[in-house]
């Protein structure tokens, strides 16, 4: 399957929802910076002092790698929620 910037943007919205972050360009919000010329997608956080942070690291990821990363994060969060159930029922 071919992944595009559109897929990365959809995955980014899911990531924000799962982590309780607000997408956007206002202070405290997260935004997705996609640029094929520079190597792909990176998450930016708009800081209170007017700067930008990189809460998921500085490395850019291709849309495919970014979508896989978001899926993995979702699975890990799900696993932690289900962990007590797994431990008590084995």
N, C-alpha and C positions, 0 to 999 in steps of 0.2 A: 504494500500500500504506500502511496506517495503522500507525504505530509507537507502542508503548505503553511504559510504565515497565518492563514485563516484558522487552521487547526490549532496552531500555537495560541492564538488569541482566545479560542474557546477553552483550551486547557488552562490558560491563565485565569479566566473567570472562575473555573472550577477550583483552582488552587486558592484564590482569594476567598472563596466561599468556605472551603475546608479550614483555612487558617484564620478566618475571621478578619480578614483585611479588606479595606475598601479600595477598589480600583479607581484610579484617577490621577490628576496632576496637582492636587492641592496638598498642602503640608500634611505629612503623616500617611498619605496614600501610597499605594504601589502602582507602578505602570510597567507595561511590557515594551521594551525597546527592541524592535526587530529591524535588522538591517543586513541584508544578504552580502553587501559589500564588505562589511566588517566581520562576517562570520556567523550571523544568526541572531538568536534571541537572548536577552538578558533581562532579569527583573530589576527594576530601579525603585528605590524608596525615596519619596520626597521628604527631606529632613526639615525640621523646624527652623534651622538656621539658613534655609534657602539652598542648601547643597543637596547632593544626591548620594544615597548609599546603595550598596549592592547586597541585599540580605541573602541571596543565594549564590554569592561569589561573583567574581569579575568575569569569569569565562563565559563566552557566548556559546550557545548550543544551536545546532540545526533545529528546524521545527520538529523533525522526527525525534531527536534526542530530548528536546524540551518536553514533548508530549509523553515520552516514556518516563521521564523524570517525574512529571506530575502524577502519572498513574502509579508509580512506585511510592511516592509520598502518600497518596490516598490509601494505598494498600497497607502501608506501615501504620498509618493512623487507625485504620480499621482493625488491624491486628492488635494494636494496643487496647482498643476498646473491647475487643473480644477476648483478650488474654485471660482475665479472671474466669470467664466461662470455660475456656479451654483447660485451665489448670484444675478447676473444680470437677470437671467431667471426664478426666482421663483415668 
